[in-house]
Amino acid sequence: MGARDARARPTFSRVRGGLRIGRHFFTRRGLTLASTSGDAPRGVVDAMSALANPGMDVAHAHADVQVFFTDTASLELFIRSAWRFPFSVVWLFARPFFRLIGQFALPANEATIETVVQRLDTTADGRDDARAIIRTYKGSDVTMQAVAYATWKRGEKRFMSAAFPLPFCQLTGILRLDPAAEGEGDDAGVTLTSERKDEDDAGVYLVVGSLAVRTPFGERFSMWPATSSVVAKEAHERPSATIIGVHEQTFLGVRVVTHHYWFTRCVRGAPSRTGS
């Protein structure tokens, strides 16, 4: 057995779901903490440096894109999903189940999503910088996702660690931040990916009890400032957007669904373009 085989696995959240997840899951489980205006988390991370790695100079990430990471609560999301056959048929029958449990209730077509960030008891979660992100369909109590976000570090590499509670288990994405393949300079974007690089920890894991297994699911989420020429067509479609994203989810390397994202800055509940 080599040195790599003996190294510690990533630290996963201790949170597991029950039969029902939903928007109040973390509060119902007593996992949230009261926050003052000074210590309440606003994003999936507090600073971009939490996701730095040798392949990504986070200081060069566009200011609008950085908002997705550090001020997630200020963004409203419009999502349009394109499911690939035959997965589209599978999802037609599976979606009511996920909607019932209140987790992974992804749109069949398109929707507007609101985001709430909650402070988590990091001792209970097991990760020092954990916080909850709740995404719900606008104007309803229907939950799209309830996620416990944190980070994971091995050596000089840092990763996003996104834990999705499911009945009696969790699905966790260990995602590395890379420069997006398209765009340079002011047009440049970033990509969160589960694709392994140099045998690193990136991947999507099923966690049951103390057992963690890497699954054949894959994630690739790229985003650009709406001013980037790479997404000029998409930005024209929704002029209020400040960030444009494309999120591909795969199984055994085969694309299952592509989500197109338009993020809009919201000020006091009203969408607003940065600087307006």
Residue, then its C-alpha position, 0 to 999 in steps of 0.5 A: m500500500g502506498a502513502r496515498d492509500a494511507r492518508a486520511r479521507p476528507t472530513f465529511s459533515r456529521v449531518r444525516g437526514g431523516l424521512r423529511i429534509g425541507r427548508h426547516f431541516f437544520t432548524r428542526r434538528g437544532l443545528t442552527l445558531a442565532s446570529t448577530s448582524g456581525d457574525a451571520p454568514r452571507g455566503v458559501v465561504d467568508a472569503m475567496s481565499a478559502l477555495a484557493n489552490p495552486g491552479m487558481d488565483v482567486a484574487h483574479a476572480h471577477a468581483d461579480v463572480q466573487v459575490f456568488f461565493t461570499d454573499t450568496a444570500s444577496l442573489e436571486l436565481f433564475i434557473r432553466s434546466a434541460w434534461r437529456f433523454p432518457f434521464s428526462v423520463v426518469w426525472l418525470f417520475a422521480r421528481p415528485f419523490f424528491r419534492l416530497i422529501g424536500q431535497f434535490a427538487l430540481p426544476a422540470n423546466e425553469a423556476t426562480i429560486e430564493t436563497v437563505v443562509q443560516r449559521l450552523d453549529t460547527t461542532a455538531d456538523g464536524r467542519d469548522d466553517a460549516r453553514a447552511i444554504i436553503r434554496t426555495y422556489k420563490g413565493s412558496d415553501v417548496t425546497m429545491q435544496a438544503v445544503a451544509y457548505a464548508t471547505w476541505k483542505r489537503g496541503e495547498k489545495r482547498f475544496m468546497s465541501a457541499a453536504f446534501p442530507l438525504p434519508f439516513c445518509q448524505l451526498t457530498g460534493i468535494l469540488r475544486l475551483d478552477p479557471a473556466a476554460e472559456g474567457e480571459g481577462d475581464d471575460a474570465g470565469v471560474t469552474l467548480t468541478s468534481e473531476r479529479k486532478d492529480e489524484d486529488d480528493a475531488g468527487v461526489y461521495l455517498v456517506v452512510g454512517s462512517l462509510a464514504v464511497r465515491t459515486p459515478f456522479g459528476e458536477r461541473f459548474s462554470m460561471w462568468p460575469a454577465t459582462s463577459s463576451v462568453v455569455a453575451k447571448e445569455a446576458h441579453e436574455r436577462p439584462s438584470a443578471t450579474i452572473i451567468g452560469v452553466h451547470e452540467q451534472t453527469f452519471l458515468g461520464v454521460r450528461v444527465v442535465t444542464h442547468h442554465y443560471w442567471f443570478t441577480r443581485c437583490v437589494r431589500g428584496a428588489p433585484s438590482r444590477t451591481g452598481s445601479 
